[in-house]
């Protein structure tokens, strides 16, 4: 009879281990898929950067589609009054990113991005953190 109890406890331990492993796998899958589950259909991130060096300045605007669906007819307005102040992109697929260079005569104050899906986002340029001893510091 003692042999049967030992065998039964060993079987229950194995079952408990399998159930715990299955629960862990399910939890990991849910955690990894959470961003896509809670992501909006249409969402965009705009990151304008202005880096002033001693002799010149560089600027770039990174646009990322952070939504679940494609964005279309994206209008990027760099500000200013020139014909080059506006740039148009036909589409941007989910999680795709594009890096744009503002025109030379852009005031580098802020960037406005508008899409057909009703997104309208204006962001000011940020400057990267300077580390002493690095180029441009």
GIRAJO-V300795 format. One line per field, one symbol per residue. psi: psi as a letter, one per 20 degrees, with the letter a starting at -180 (. if undefined). A space follows every 50 residues. Layout:
psi: ???
//
This chain:
psi: hhhhgggghghhhggggggggghggggggghhighhgiqqgoqqppnppp opagirqqqqppppojaiqqqqmppooirrjrhjipqppgrorpjqqppq pqqhjpilgrpppqrhjjpoppqqqqpqppppiqpi.
//
